[in-house]
Amino acid sequence: MNHEDLSYGGASTSPRGEEFLRRGAEFVVDPGRRLVSIKFGRTVTFADIERYARRLRLNPSFQPEYSEIVDLTEVEELDLQADEFLKLADKIDPFSPVAKRAFVVRTLVQSHAARMHKVLRTQRNIEIFRSIEEAERWVAL
């Protein structure tokens, strides 16, 4: 597994191969499960998501067809404008249209952000869940 932290301008990799993102966000690339899991921290900006996509593309274990589980449950501030949602969906998103994408949310704001991404991506294999377990079951199908 490869786990990344995108902290302040770069990323650091733990001894276990984990990578940690800025503001406590981190992601894991698990080639065995063909899955990327990302957990965002309290604040998420366009730059944070752009940095995540860039680091993911550079990760030698990542394949665009992998599934993704996005954990937004700790996000309190989502600083994204309408044009940034469009840019993320159209230009920055590193995943293939065939990749299964699961968003895990706790609040209406988190759910709205996940729905925006689902609407803006032409693929229909994006779903929103209330627990990691539900998301993992769906992705594994």
VENFEN-V144694 format. One record per backbone hydrogen bond with DSSP energy under -1.0 kcal/mol. NH is the residue of the N-H (numbers start at 0). CO is the residue of the C=O. If there is no record, write none. Layout:
nh=NH co=CO
nh=NH co=CO
This chain:
nh=1 co=28
nh=2 co=16
nh=3 co=18
nh=3 co=26
nh=4 co=18
nh=4 co=19
nh=6 co=4
nh=9 co=6
nh=11 co=4
nh=13 co=17
nh=16 co=13
nh=18 co=26
nh=19 co=3
nh=19 co=11
nh=20 co=4
nh=20 co=24
nh=21 co=5
nh=24 co=21
nh=25 co=38
nh=26 co=3
nh=26 co=18
nh=27 co=36
nh=28 co=1
nh=29 co=34
nh=34 co=29
nh=35 co=66
nh=36 co=27
nh=37 co=68
nh=38 co=25
nh=39 co=70
nh=43 co=76
nh=48 co=44
nh=49 co=45
nh=50 co=46
nh=51 co=47
nh=52 co=48
nh=53 co=49
nh=54 co=50
nh=55 co=51
nh=56 co=52
nh=57 co=53
nh=61 co=58
nh=65 co=62
nh=66 co=33
nh=67 co=99
nh=68 co=35
nh=69 co=101
nh=70 co=37
nh=71 co=103
nh=74 co=71
nh=75 co=41
nh=76 co=41
nh=78 co=43
nh=79 co=77
nh=84 co=80
nh=85 co=81
nh=86 co=82
nh=87 co=83
nh=88 co=84
nh=89 co=85
nh=90 co=86
nh=91 co=86
nh=92 co=87
nh=95 co=63
nh=98 co=95
nh=100 co=124
nh=101 co=67
nh=102 co=126
nh=103 co=69
nh=104 co=128
nh=110 co=106
nh=111 co=107
nh=112 co=108
nh=113 co=109
nh=114 co=110
nh=115 co=111
nh=116 co=112
nh=117 co=113
nh=118 co=114
nh=119 co=115
nh=120 co=116
nh=126 co=100
nh=128 co=102
nh=134 co=130
nh=135 co=131
nh=136 co=132
nh=137 co=133
nh=138 co=134
nh=139 co=135
